[in-house]
């Protein structure tokens, strides 16, 4: 939408800000109840005050920093769900120390404040989130977290949904959702407390899912409050009776919702209890990091614009460091509230700043109002948030994810439900490794190609040698290996080699490692077994193109150059070694080279040249005036790469024509031709060809037919090689 959508009038800005602020108040209260109602229920009011300040700070800070981009912030549920479990564990440890101190018969004992200990745990989680967000954004590492397998992330988020759902039932009923509490949960007294909360959460979820309008949430919340008030009037219940019957959040011990509890936690908290929960803290930070990346991506979809992920991470990082220092929970981009501002066509910065004033007003003036919020509404909001995660990953994704990946989601969720969140994280990380091994093992990392007709060295050989090598294709097994070799792929490579050795042992086994980025110890063990197979079966093992790092790893496993094992710098030289070994063993007779079909009468036009070893016959870039026929010796065709290194393209044997392509195309020479050994070449100059075309047209025509036949043969071999490479 255009920038003009941000200027729809002050009334629209005010309405949007009040609606966003009202929704944020409900979320902050719900999250505070989730964290503090179980750990320190008597201090719930103080916890609500801390989270309302965090909500105001989140709305205001992101309105200032990211409002111009259309972003609206909010305190978030993902890390809070894990934080609620962390708070219970921390409170339990601190309470244990309190009991020990109370029961001590001698000595003076420092009694830690359980509430301040929970605040300290919140502080550590939120500040850690901020630090991680900021570091990821500063060093542009936002994409690192995306390497976590998608179904593993789904399992964590589904587990987060379960914690939120379970927390909603607990807030409404005061009974934990667990198998051992089943009888208590289904008792009439408890049912009438949590069933309305469950129904409200389900209705809210269905309304959001079916209507798909941002205003649905505040409207349903308003309807829920009205219906609760009507219910109180219909039953004749007073506010005081509702408070003491635990139908409302209040009463609170203190009329002041906010005090500098984070500062007091520095000296009054049981920090040993907090630090003992390091695994839970790391888990909360991990889940929050995943969630913020999901939210940033979703915000881009809502706003129909690209956002700089690293910039958004930096802004969220600064926010959470400040909010955490005040005892707040993690906050960052909110999809639903951003969509609300976008749909109402208001300026997100103005609406966000107005919204920030709502939870701030609640802190300053509203203790008596906040304590009147029904537990049914708070619990229902948590049920709604939990269902959003659970339905998305357990129901909706069943048609999208492959069966194996969907099973990973269910397994992680089942562990979190049956055991706890931390065991679920451990199982998830293990499944991530297994999933990687399975999926990576399915990739065709090893490809076997045929030797002789398609794959051969770049040595131009006489027809007799080429014909002999074509008949010996079964004597060389060529395996092209790609990627990282690990336990998931090394066994497949070993079985492929064993199968070949058992049926038809080769004379040479060539394993090209040019595209291998690394090998683990299990892959080295597999290669050691291949080496033992080579010793037992009498074939030569040739490794080609191995990097220095790979060679060092192989050497540590005992694979070094020997009579059985050879290392060649590239596949070309490895195949050359195989070809020369086969030709030597088969004693192929090669007739004296005569130019491979050279027309009779052409020798009279050729100039005899003798080249010492290392002489450059053709220079890269010079004009293409002459054609050469190698009479004896060996020539090497090489070029200079962009990095300045020299790379061999082909080795020429006697009888091969050199330079005919450039002569016909007229382009400068594309490579150097160097004498590898003392050689003799027959030179046919451009002037000689022109004179031949004038004085002896038949001989000139025969010459061109011969050169064309040579070019056609080379082109056919090149096309076969390309077909094999792109197969």
C-alpha positions as CSV (number, residue, x, y, z in Angstrom):
1,X,0.0,0.0,0.0
2,X,1.1,3.6,-0.6
3,X,2.5,5.9,2.1
4,X,-0.8,7.9,2.0
5,X,-2.4,5.0,3.9
6,X,-0.6,6.3,7.0
7,X,-2.6,9.6,7.2
8,X,-6.2,8.6,7.7
9,X,-6.9,11.1,10.5
10,X,-6.4,11.4,14.2
11,X,-9.5,9.4,15.2
12,X,-8.4,6.3,13.3
13,X,-4.9,6.5,14.8
14,X,-6.4,6.8,18.3
15,X,-8.8,3.9,17.8
16,X,-6.1,1.7,16.4
17,X,-3.7,2.6,19.3
18,X,-6.3,1.9,22.0
19,X,-7.3,-1.4,20.4
20,X,-3.7,-2.6,20.1
21,X,-2.9,-1.4,23.6
22,X,-6.0,-3.2,25.0
23,X,-5.0,-6.5,23.4
24,X,-1.4,-6.0,24.6
25,X,-2.7,-5.5,28.2
26,X,-4.6,-8.8,28.0
27,X,-1.5,-10.6,26.6
28,X,0.8,-9.2,29.3
29,X,-1.6,-10.2,32.0
30,X,-1.9,-13.7,30.6
31,X,1.8,-14.2,30.3
32,X,2.4,-12.9,33.8
33,X,-0.2,-15.3,35.1
34,X,1.5,-18.1,33.2
35,X,4.8,-17.4,34.8
36,X,3.9,-16.2,38.3
37,X,0.6,-17.9,39.2
38,X,2.3,-21.3,39.6
39,X,5.6,-20.1,41.0
40,X,4.6,-17.3,43.3
41,X,0.8,-16.9,43.2
42,X,0.6,-14.4,46.0
43,X,2.9,-12.0,44.0
44,X,0.9,-12.2,40.8
45,X,0.0,-8.5,40.9
46,X,3.7,-7.6,41.1
47,X,4.5,-9.9,38.2
48,X,1.7,-8.3,36.1
49,X,3.2,-4.9,36.8
50,X,6.6,-6.0,35.5
51,X,5.1,-7.4,32.3
52,X,2.8,-4.4,31.7
53,X,5.9,-2.2,31.8
54,X,7.6,-4.6,29.4
55,X,4.5,-4.4,27.1
56,X,4.6,-0.6,27.1
57,X,8.3,-0.6,26.5
58,X,8.0,-3.1,23.6
59,X,5.2,-1.1,21.9
60,X,6.9,2.2,22.3
61,X,10.5,1.1,21.4
62,X,9.5,-0.7,18.2
63,X,7.1,2.1,17.3
64,X,10.1,4.5,17.5
65,X,12.7,2.2,15.8
66,X,10.6,0.2,13.3
67,X,7.2,2.0,13.1
68,X,8.1,3.7,9.9
69,X,8.5,0.3,8.3
70,X,5.0,-0.7,9.5
71,X,6.1,-2.9,12.4
72,X,4.1,-3.2,15.7
73,X,5.8,-5.0,18.6
74,X,4.4,-7.1,21.4
75,X,5.5,-9.3,24.4
76,X,5.8,-12.8,23.0
77,X,4.5,-16.2,23.9
78,X,7.2,-18.6,22.6
79,X,9.9,-17.9,25.2
80,X,7.3,-17.1,27.9
81,X,6.0,-20.7,27.7
82,X,9.4,-22.1,28.3
83,X,10.1,-19.4,30.9
84,X,7.0,-20.6,32.9
85,X,8.6,-24.0,33.3
86,X,11.9,-22.4,34.2
87,X,10.2,-20.2,36.8
88,X,8.6,-23.2,38.5
89,X,11.9,-25.0,38.7
90,X,13.7,-21.9,40.0
91,X,11.0,-21.2,42.5
92,X,11.1,-24.8,43.7
93,X,14.9,-24.7,44.3
94,X,14.6,-21.3,46.1
95,X,11.7,-22.6,48.2
96,X,13.7,-25.6,49.2
97,X,16.4,-23.4,50.5
98,X,13.8,-21.3,52.4
99,X,12.5,-24.5,54.1
100,X,16.0,-25.6,55.0
101,X,16.7,-22.2,56.6
102,X,13.5,-22.3,58.5
103,X,14.2,-25.7,59.8
104,X,17.8,-24.9,60.7
105,X,18.3,-25.2,64.5
106,X,21.5,-23.2,64.7
107,X,23.3,-20.5,62.9
108,X,22.1,-17.6,60.8
109,X,20.6,-18.3,57.4
110,X,20.1,-16.0,54.4
111,X,16.6,-16.6,53.2
112,X,16.2,-15.8,49.5
113,X,13.0,-14.2,48.1
114,X,11.3,-16.7,45.8
115,X,9.5,-14.0,43.8
116,X,12.8,-12.1,43.3
117,X,14.4,-15.3,42.2
118,X,11.8,-15.8,39.5
119,X,12.3,-12.1,38.5
120,X,16.0,-12.8,38.2
121,X,15.4,-15.8,36.0
122,X,13.2,-13.6,33.7
123,X,15.9,-10.9,33.7
124,X,18.6,-13.4,32.6
125,X,16.4,-14.9,29.8
126,X,15.3,-11.6,28.3
127,X,18.7,-9.9,28.5
128,X,20.3,-13.1,27.0
129,X,17.7,-13.0,24.2
130,X,18.6,-9.3,23.5
131,X,22.3,-10.0,23.5
132,X,21.9,-12.9,21.1
133,X,19.5,-11.0,18.8
134,X,22.0,-8.0,18.7
135,X,25.0,-10.2,18.0
136,X,23.2,-12.1,15.2
137,X,22.1,-8.8,13.7
138,X,25.4,-7.0,14.1
139,X,27.5,-9.8,12.5
140,X,24.7,-10.5,9.9
141,X,24.3,-14.1,11.1
142,X,20.5,-14.1,11.1
143,X,20.4,-17.0,8.6
144,X,22.4,-19.3,10.8
145,X,19.3,-20.4,12.8
146,X,17.6,-21.3,9.6
147,X,19.9,-24.3,9.3
148,X,17.9,-26.1,12.0
149,X,15.7,-28.6,10.2
150,X,12.1,-27.4,9.7
151,X,10.3,-30.3,11.4
152,X,12.6,-30.0,14.4
153,X,11.6,-26.3,14.7
154,X,8.0,-27.4,14.2
155,X,8.3,-29.9,17.1
156,X,9.6,-27.2,19.4
157,X,6.8,-24.7,18.5
158,X,4.2,-27.4,18.9
159,X,5.6,-28.2,22.3
160,X,5.4,-24.4,23.1
161,X,1.8,-24.5,22.1
162,X,1.2,-27.4,24.5
163,X,2.8,-25.4,27.4
164,X,0.6,-22.4,26.6
165,X,-2.5,-24.6,26.3
166,X,-1.7,-26.3,29.6
167,X,-1.0,-23.0,31.3
168,X,-4.4,-21.7,30.2
169,X,-6.1,-24.6,31.9
170,X,-4.1,-24.1,35.0
171,X,-4.8,-20.3,35.2
172,X,-8.5,-21.0,34.9
173,X,-8.8,-24.0,37.3
174,X,-5.7,-23.9,39.6
175,X,-5.1,-27.6,38.6
176,X,-2.2,-28.7,36.4
177,X,-3.2,-30.6,33.3
178,X,-1.6,-34.0,33.8
179,X,-2.5,-37.7,33.9
180,X,-2.1,-37.8,37.7
181,X,-4.6,-34.9,38.1
182,X,-7.3,-36.4,35.8
183,X,-9.8,-37.1,38.6
184,X,-9.5,-33.7,40.0
185,X,-9.8,-32.0,36.6
186,X,-13.1,-33.8,35.8
187,X,-14.6,-33.1,39.2
188,X,-17.7,-30.8,39.0
189,X,-16.0,-28.0,41.0
190,X,-13.0,-27.9,38.6
191,X,-14.9,-28.5,35.4
192,X,-17.0,-25.3,35.8
193,X,-13.7,-23.3,36.0
194,X,-11.7,-24.6,33.1
195,X,-14.4,-25.7,30.6
196,X,-15.5,-22.0,30.0
197,X,-11.8,-21.0,29.5
198,X,-11.3,-23.9,27.0
199,X,-14.6,-22.9,25.2
200,X,-13.5,-19.3,25.1
201,X,-10.1,-20.2,23.7
202,X,-11.6,-22.5,21.1
203,X,-14.1,-19.8,20.0
204,X,-11.4,-17.2,19.8
205,X,-9.3,-19.5,17.7
206,X,-12.1,-20.5,15.3
207,X,-13.1,-16.8,14.9
208,X,-9.5,-15.8,14.0
209,X,-9.1,-18.8,11.7
210,X,-12.4,-18.4,9.9
211,X,-12.9,-14.7,9.7
212,X,-9.3,-13.7,9.1
213,X,-9.7,-10.1,10.2
214,X,-7.4,-8.4,12.7
215,X,-10.3,-6.8,14.6
216,X,-11.6,-10.3,15.5
217,X,-9.4,-10.6,18.6
218,X,-10.4,-7.4,20.3
219,X,-14.1,-8.0,19.4
220,X,-14.2,-11.5,20.8
221,X,-12.3,-10.3,23.9
222,X,-14.9,-7.6,24.4
223,X,-17.7,-10.1,23.9
224,X,-16.1,-12.5,26.4
225,X,-15.9,-9.8,29.1
226,X,-19.5,-8.7,28.5
227,X,-20.7,-12.3,28.8
228,X,-18.8,-12.8,32.0
229,X,-20.4,-9.7,33.5
230,X,-23.8,-10.9,32.4
231,X,-23.1,-14.3,34.0
232,X,-22.2,-12.6,37.3
233,X,-25.4,-10.5,37.2
234,X,-27.5,-13.6,36.3
235,X,-26.1,-15.6,39.3
236,X,-26.2,-12.7,41.6
237,X,-22.5,-12.8,42.3
238,X,-20.7,-9.8,43.8
239,X,-17.2,-8.7,42.8
240,X,-15.9,-9.5,46.2
241,X,-17.4,-13.0,46.0
242,X,-15.9,-13.5,42.5
243,X,-12.5,-12.4,43.8
244,X,-12.5,-14.8,46.8
245,X,-13.9,-17.5,44.6
246,X,-10.8,-17.2,42.3
247,X,-13.0,-16.2,39.3
248,X,-10.9,-13.0,39.0
249,X,-7.2,-12.3,39.0
250,X,-7.4,-10.3,42.2
251,X,-7.2,-9.4,44.9
252,X,-3.5,-8.3,44.8
253,X,-1.4,-7.9,47.9
254,X,-0.1,-4.5,46.8
255,X,-2.0,-1.6,45.2
256,X,1.2,-0.6,43.3
257,X,1.6,-2.8,40.3
258,X,5.2,-1.8,39.6
259,X,8.3,-1.5,41.8
260,X,12.0,-1.8,40.9
261,X,11.9,-5.5,41.5
262,X,14.7,-6.3,39.0
263,X,17.1,-4.0,40.9
264,X,16.1,-5.7,44.2
265,X,16.6,-9.1,42.6
266,X,20.3,-8.4,42.2
267,X,20.8,-8.8,45.9
268,X,17.6,-10.6,47.1
269,X,17.4,-13.5,44.6
270,X,18.8,-16.9,44.9
271,X,21.2,-16.7,42.0
272,X,22.5,-20.2,42.5
273,X,19.0,-21.5,41.8
274,X,18.8,-19.3,38.7
275,X,22.2,-20.4,37.3
276,X,21.4,-24.0,38.0
277,X,18.7,-23.7,35.4
278,X,21.2,-22.8,32.6
279,X,19.8,-25.5,30.3
280,X,16.3,-24.1,30.6
281,X,17.6,-20.6,30.1
282,X,19.4,-21.7,26.9
283,X,16.3,-23.4,25.7
284,X,14.2,-20.3,26.2
285,X,16.7,-18.2,24.3
286,X,16.9,-20.8,21.5
287,X,13.1,-20.9,21.1
288,X,12.8,-17.1,21.1
289,X,15.5,-16.8,18.5
290,X,13.6,-19.2,16.2
291,X,10.3,-17.5,16.9
292,X,11.6,-14.0,16.1
293,X,13.0,-15.1,12.7
294,X,9.6,-16.7,11.9
295,X,7.9,-13.5,13.0
296,X,10.1,-11.3,10.9
297,X,9.5,-13.4,7.8
298,X,5.7,-13.3,8.5
299,X,5.8,-9.5,9.0
300,X,7.3,-9.2,5.5
301,X,4.3,-11.1,4.2
302,X,1.8,-9.0,6.1
303,X,3.4,-5.7,5.0
304,X,4.1,-6.8,1.4
305,X,7.7,-5.6,1.7
306,X,11.2,-6.9,2.3
307,X,12.7,-6.2,5.7
308,X,16.4,-6.2,6.6
309,X,16.5,-9.2,9.0
310,X,19.7,-8.1,10.6
311,X,18.4,-4.6,11.2
312,X,15.3,-6.0,12.8
313,X,17.4,-8.3,15.0
314,X,19.5,-5.4,16.2
315,X,16.4,-3.3,17.1
316,X,14.8,-6.3,18.9
317,X,18.2,-6.9,20.7
318,X,18.4,-3.4,22.1
319,X,14.8,-3.6,23.2
320,X,15.2,-6.8,25.1
321,X,18.4,-5.8,26.8
322,X,16.5,-2.7,28.2
323,X,13.3,-4.6,28.9
324,X,15.1,-7.5,30.6
325,X,17.0,-5.1,32.8
326,X,13.7,-3.9,34.1
327,X,12.4,-7.5,34.6
328,X,10.4,-7.8,31.4
329,X,9.8,-10.8,29.2
330,X,11.1,-11.1,25.5
331,X,9.3,-8.9,23.0
332,X,9.6,-8.4,19.3
333,X,7.6,-8.2,16.0
334,X,3.9,-9.1,16.4
335,X,2.2,-10.5,13.3
336,X,-1.4,-10.0,14.5
337,X,-0.9,-6.4,15.7
338,X,1.1,-5.4,12.7
339,X,-1.7,-6.8,10.5
340,X,-4.2,-4.8,12.5
341,X,-2.4,-1.5,11.9
342,X,-1.9,-2.4,8.3
343,X,-5.6,-3.2,7.8
344,X,-6.8,0.0,9.5
345,X,-4.4,1.9,7.3
346,X,-2.8,3.8,10.1
347,X,0.7,4.9,10.8
348,X,2.3,2.1,12.9
349,X,4.6,4.5,14.6
350,X,1.8,6.7,15.9
351,X,-0.5,3.8,16.7
352,X,2.3,2.0,18.5
353,X,3.1,5.0,20.7
354,X,-0.6,5.5,21.6
355,X,-0.8,1.7,22.3
356,X,2.2,1.9,24.6
357,X,0.3,4.4,26.8
358,X,-2.5,1.8,27.5
359,X,-0.4,-0.8,29.5
360,X,1.5,2.1,31.1
361,X,-1.8,3.7,32.3
362,X,-2.7,0.3,33.7
363,X,0.5,0.2,35.7
364,X,0.0,3.8,37.0
365,X,-3.8,3.8,37.7
366,X,-5.2,0.4,37.1
367,X,-4.3,-2.1,39.9
368,X,-7.9,-2.1,41.0
369,X,-9.0,-2.6,37.3
370,X,-6.5,-5.3,36.4
371,X,-7.5,-7.4,39.3
372,X,-11.0,-7.5,37.9
373,X,-10.0,-9.3,34.7
374,X,-11.7,-12.8,34.7
375,X,-9.4,-15.8,34.9
376,X,-11.5,-17.4,32.3
377,X,-10.5,-14.7,29.8
378,X,-6.8,-14.9,30.7
379,X,-6.8,-18.7,30.6
380,X,-8.8,-18.7,27.3
381,X,-6.3,-16.3,25.7
382,X,-3.5,-18.8,26.6
383,X,-5.6,-21.7,25.3
384,X,-6.1,-19.7,22.0
385,X,-2.3,-19.1,21.6
386,X,-1.5,-22.7,22.4
387,X,-4.1,-24.0,19.9
388,X,-2.6,-21.7,17.2
389,X,0.7,-23.5,17.5
390,X,-0.7,-27.0,18.0
391,X,-3.2,-26.9,15.1
392,X,-0.7,-25.4,12.8
393,X,2.0,-28.0,13.3
394,X,-0.1,-31.1,14.2
395,X,-3.0,-30.7,11.9
396,X,-2.2,-28.2,9.1
397,X,1.3,-29.4,8.4
398,X,0.3,-33.1,8.1
399,X,-0.5,-32.5,4.4
400,X,2.6,-30.5,3.7
401,X,5.4,-32.3,5.5
402,X,6.7,-35.7,4.2
403,X,5.7,-38.6,6.6
404,X,9.2,-38.9,8.1
405,X,9.4,-35.2,8.9
406,X,5.9,-35.0,10.2
407,X,6.7,-38.0,12.5
408,X,9.6,-35.9,13.9
409,X,7.2,-33.2,14.9
410,X,4.9,-35.7,16.6
411,X,7.8,-37.4,18.4
412,X,9.2,-34.1,19.8
413,X,5.7,-33.0,20.9
414,X,5.0,-36.4,22.5
415,X,8.3,-36.2,24.6
416,X,7.4,-32.7,25.7
417,X,3.9,-33.8,26.8
418,X,5.1,-37.0,28.4
419,X,8.3,-35.8,30.0
420,X,9.2,-32.1,29.9
421,X,10.4,-29.4,27.5
422,X,14.1,-30.0,28.0
423,X,14.0,-33.7,27.2
424,X,12.0,-32.7,24.1
425,X,14.8,-30.3,23.1
426,X,17.4,-33.1,23.6
427,X,15.3,-35.5,21.5
428,X,14.8,-32.8,18.9
429,X,18.5,-32.1,18.5
430,X,19.2,-35.9,18.2
431,X,16.4,-36.2,15.6
432,X,17.9,-33.2,13.8
433,X,21.2,-35.1,13.4
434,X,19.3,-38.3,12.4
435,X,17.2,-36.4,9.9
436,X,20.2,-34.8,8.4
437,X,22.0,-38.1,8.1
438,X,18.9,-39.7,6.4
439,X,18.2,-36.9,4.0
440,X,21.9,-36.3,3.2
441,X,22.4,-40.1,2.7
442,X,19.6,-40.1,0.1
443,X,21.6,-37.6,-2.1
444,X,23.6,-39.3,-4.8
445,X,27.0,-38.4,-3.5
446,X,28.7,-41.2,-5.4
447,X,28.3,-41.7,-9.1
448,X,29.9,-44.5,-11.2
449,X,30.9,-43.6,-14.7
450,X,32.2,-45.7,-17.6
451,X,35.8,-45.8,-18.6
452,X,37.1,-45.8,-22.1
453,X,34.5,-44.5,-24.5
454,X,33.4,-41.5,-22.5
455,X,35.7,-41.0,-19.5
456,X,39.4,-41.1,-20.5
457,X,42.4,-39.0,-20.1
458,X,43.2,-35.9,-22.1
459,X,46.0,-37.7,-23.8
460,X,45.5,-37.8,-27.6
461,X,46.4,-41.4,-28.5
462,X,46.9,-43.2,-31.8
463,X,43.9,-45.1,-33.2
464,X,45.4,-48.4,-32.2
465,X,45.7,-47.4,-28.5
466,X,42.2,-45.8,-28.5
467,X,40.7,-48.9,-29.9
468,X,42.5,-51.1,-27.4
469,X,41.4,-48.9,-24.4
470,X,37.8,-49.0,-25.6
471,X,37.8,-52.8,-25.2
472,X,39.2,-52.5,-21.6
473,X,36.4,-50.5,-20.1
474,X,35.6,-53.1,-17.5
475,X,39.2,-53.0,-16.1
476,X,38.8,-49.5,-14.6
477,X,36.0,-48.5,-12.1
478,X,35.6,-44.8,-11.8
479,X,33.7,-43.3,-8.9
480,X,33.0,-39.6,-8.7
481,X,32.3,-38.5,-5.1
482,X,30.7,-35.2,-4.0
483,X,30.0,-33.3,-0.8
484,X,31.0,-34.3,2.7
485,X,31.6,-38.0,3.3
486,X,30.2,-39.2,6.6
487,X,28.8,-42.4,8.2
488,X,25.6,-42.0,6.3
489,X,27.2,-42.1,2.8
490,X,30.5,-44.0,3.4
491,X,28.8,-47.3,3.9
492,X,27.0,-47.0,0.6
493,X,30.3,-46.2,-1.2
494,X,31.9,-49.3,0.4
495,X,29.0,-51.6,-0.6
496,X,29.2,-50.3,-4.1
497,X,32.9,-51.2,-4.3
498,X,32.5,-54.6,-2.6
499,X,29.7,-55.5,-5.1
500,X,32.0,-54.8,-8.0
501,X,35.0,-56.6,-6.5
502,X,32.9,-59.7,-5.8
503,X,31.5,-59.9,-9.3
504,X,34.2,-58.6,-11.6
505,X,37.3,-57.1,-9.9
506,X,38.8,-54.1,-11.8
507,X,42.5,-53.6,-12.4
508,X,42.2,-50.0,-11.3
509,X,39.8,-48.3,-8.9
510,X,39.7,-44.6,-9.4
511,X,38.0,-42.5,-6.7
512,X,37.8,-38.8,-7.6
513,X,37.7,-36.6,-4.5
514,X,37.9,-33.2,-6.3
515,X,34.4,-32.2,-5.1
516,X,34.7,-33.7,-1.6
517,X,34.6,-31.0,1.1
518,X,35.7,-33.3,3.9
519,X,35.5,-36.8,5.4
520,X,34.8,-38.0,8.9
521,X,36.4,-40.9,10.7
522,X,33.8,-43.4,9.6
523,X,34.5,-42.5,5.9
524,X,38.3,-42.9,6.6
525,X,37.6,-46.4,8.0
526,X,35.6,-47.2,4.9
527,X,38.5,-46.2,2.7
528,X,40.8,-48.3,4.8
529,X,38.6,-51.3,4.1
530,X,38.7,-50.5,0.4
531,X,42.5,-50.4,0.7
532,X,42.5,-53.9,2.2
533,X,40.2,-55.1,-0.6
534,X,42.7,-53.8,-3.1
535,X,45.5,-55.7,-1.4
536,X,43.5,-58.9,-1.3
537,X,42.1,-58.6,-4.8
538,X,45.1,-57.3,-6.6
539,X,43.8,-54.0,-8.0
540,X,45.3,-50.5,-7.7
541,X,43.5,-47.8,-5.7
542,X,43.9,-44.4,-7.3
543,X,42.7,-41.3,-5.4
544,X,42.4,-38.1,-7.6
545,X,41.8,-34.5,-6.8
546,X,42.0,-34.8,-3.0
547,X,42.5,-31.5,-1.2
548,X,45.3,-31.2,1.4
549,X,42.7,-31.3,4.2
550,X,41.3,-34.6,2.9
551,X,44.7,-36.1,2.3
552,X,45.7,-35.3,5.9
553,X,42.6,-36.9,7.2
554,X,43.2,-40.0,5.1
555,X,46.9,-40.1,6.2
556,X,45.8,-40.1,9.8
557,X,43.8,-43.2,9.1
558,X,46.9,-44.9,7.5
559,X,46.0,-44.3,3.8
560,X,49.2,-43.0,2.2
561,X,50.9,-43.6,-1.2
562,X,52.2,-47.1,-1.6
563,X,52.3,-49.9,-4.2
564,X,48.6,-50.4,-3.8
565,X,47.5,-46.7,-3.2
566,X,48.3,-43.9,-5.5
567,X,47.4,-40.2,-5.3
568,X,47.1,-38.1,-8.5
569,X,46.5,-34.3,-8.6
570,X,43.4,-34.7,-10.8
571,X,41.1,-37.2,-12.6
572,X,42.9,-36.6,-15.9
573,X,46.3,-37.7,-14.6
574,X,44.7,-40.5,-12.7
575,X,43.1,-41.9,-15.9
576,X,46.3,-41.4,-17.8
577,X,48.0,-43.6,-15.2
578,X,45.4,-46.3,-15.7
579,X,45.6,-46.1,-19.5
580,X,49.4,-46.4,-19.6
581,X,49.3,-49.3,-17.1
582,X,46.7,-51.2,-19.2
583,X,48.5,-50.5,-22.5
584,X,51.8,-51.6,-20.9
585,X,50.3,-54.8,-19.5
586,X,48.4,-55.6,-22.8
587,X,51.6,-54.8,-24.9
588,X,49.5,-53.0,-27.5
589,X,51.5,-52.6,-30.7
590,X,51.4,-49.1,-32.1
591,X,52.5,-48.7,-35.7
592,X,54.9,-45.9,-36.7
593,X,52.9,-42.7,-36.7
594,X,52.1,-41.4,-40.2
595,X,49.8,-38.5,-39.3
596,X,46.7,-40.7,-38.7
597,X,45.4,-40.6,-42.3
598,X,47.5,-37.8,-43.6
599,X,47.0,-37.4,-47.4
600,X,49.9,-38.7,-49.4
601,X,51.9,-36.0,-51.0
602,X,51.4,-33.7,-48.1
603,X,54.9,-34.3,-46.6
604,X,56.5,-32.2,-49.4
605,X,54.8,-29.2,-47.9
606,X,55.8,-29.9,-44.3
607,X,58.7,-28.3,-42.4
608,X,60.6,-30.5,-40.0
609,X,61.2,-29.0,-36.5
610,X,63.0,-30.5,-33.5
611,X,61.8,-29.2,-30.1
612,X,63.9,-29.7,-26.9
613,X,62.1,-30.5,-23.7
614,X,60.2,-27.5,-22.4
615,X,60.0,-25.6,-25.7
616,X,56.8,-23.6,-26.2
617,X,55.6,-24.4,-29.7
618,X,52.4,-22.3,-29.6
619,X,51.8,-19.3,-27.3
620,X,48.4,-18.5,-25.9
621,X,47.0,-15.4,-27.7
622,X,49.2,-15.4,-30.8
623,X,47.7,-15.4,-34.3
624,X,46.7,-18.8,-35.8
625,X,48.9,-19.1,-38.9
626,X,50.3,-22.6,-38.8
627,X,49.2,-26.3,-38.3
628,X,51.5,-28.9,-36.7
629,X,51.6,-32.7,-36.8
630,X,53.5,-34.4,-33.9
631,X,55.9,-36.9,-35.4
632,X,57.6,-38.1,-32.2
633,X,57.8,-37.2,-28.5
634,X,54.9,-35.7,-26.4
635,X,53.3,-32.3,-26.3
636,X,51.3,-30.7,-23.5
637,X,48.4,-28.3,-24.0
638,X,47.9,-26.0,-21.1
639,X,46.2,-22.7,-20.2
640,X,46.6,-20.0,-17.5
641,X,43.5,-19.8,-15.2
642,X,42.1,-16.5,-13.8
643,X,44.1,-17.3,-10.6
644,X,47.4,-17.4,-12.6
645,X,47.9,-21.1,-12.2
646,X,48.6,-23.4,-15.2
647,X,46.1,-26.2,-16.0
648,X,46.7,-29.1,-18.3
649,X,44.1,-29.5,-21.0
650,X,45.4,-32.3,-23.0
651,X,48.5,-34.4,-23.7
652,X,49.4,-35.1,-27.3
653,X,51.0,-38.3,-28.7
654,X,52.6,-38.9,-32.1
655,X,50.3,-38.7,-35.1
656,X,48.1,-35.9,-33.6
657,X,47.3,-32.6,-35.4
658,X,47.8,-29.4,-33.4
659,X,46.4,-25.9,-34.2
660,X,43.7,-26.7,-36.8
661,X,40.8,-25.3,-34.8
662,X,42.3,-21.8,-34.4
663,X,43.4,-21.8,-38.1
664,X,39.8,-22.4,-39.3
665,X,38.1,-20.1,-36.7
666,X,40.7,-17.3,-37.1
667,X,40.6,-16.5,-33.4
668,X,43.9,-16.2,-31.4
669,X,45.4,-19.3,-29.8
670,X,43.5,-20.2,-26.7
671,X,46.3,-22.2,-25.0
672,X,50.0,-22.9,-24.9
673,X,51.5,-26.0,-26.4
674,X,54.7,-27.1,-24.7
675,X,57.1,-30.0,-25.4
676,X,56.9,-32.5,-22.5
677,X,59.8,-34.5,-24.0
678,X,62.2,-33.9,-26.8
679,X,59.9,-33.9,-29.8
680,X,59.7,-33.6,-33.6
681,X,56.8,-31.8,-35.3
682,X,55.9,-31.3,-38.9
683,X,54.8,-27.7,-39.6
684,X,52.3,-26.7,-42.3
685,X,52.3,-23.0,-42.7
686,X,49.3,-20.8,-43.8
687,X,51.3,-19.7,-46.9
688,X,51.9,-23.4,-47.8
689,X,48.2,-24.1,-47.6
690,X,47.3,-21.1,-49.8
691,X,49.9,-22.1,-52.3
692,X,48.6,-25.7,-52.3
693,X,45.1,-24.5,-52.9
694,X,46.3,-22.7,-56.0
695,X,48.8,-25.3,-57.4
696,X,47.3,-28.6,-56.3
697,X,43.5,-28.2,-55.5
698,X,43.0,-31.9,-55.1
699,X,45.7,-32.2,-52.4
700,X,44.3,-29.1,-50.7
701,X,40.8,-30.7,-50.7
702,X,42.2,-33.9,-49.2
703,X,44.0,-31.9,-46.6
704,X,40.8,-30.2,-45.6
705,X,38.8,-33.4,-45.5
706,X,41.5,-34.9,-43.2
707,X,41.4,-32.0,-40.9
708,X,37.6,-32.0,-40.9
709,X,37.6,-35.7,-40.0
710,X,40.0,-35.1,-37.1
711,X,37.8,-32.2,-35.8
712,X,34.7,-34.4,-36.1
713,X,36.3,-37.2,-34.1
714,X,37.3,-34.8,-31.3
715,X,33.9,-33.2,-31.3
716,X,32.2,-36.6,-30.9
717,X,34.4,-37.5,-28.0
718,X,33.7,-34.1,-26.3
719,X,29.9,-34.5,-26.7
720,X,30.0,-37.9,-25.1
721,X,32.0,-36.5,-22.2
722,X,29.5,-33.6,-21.8
723,X,26.5,-36.0,-21.9
724,X,28.1,-38.1,-19.2
725,X,28.9,-35.0,-17.1
726,X,25.3,-33.7,-17.2
727,X,23.7,-37.1,-16.8
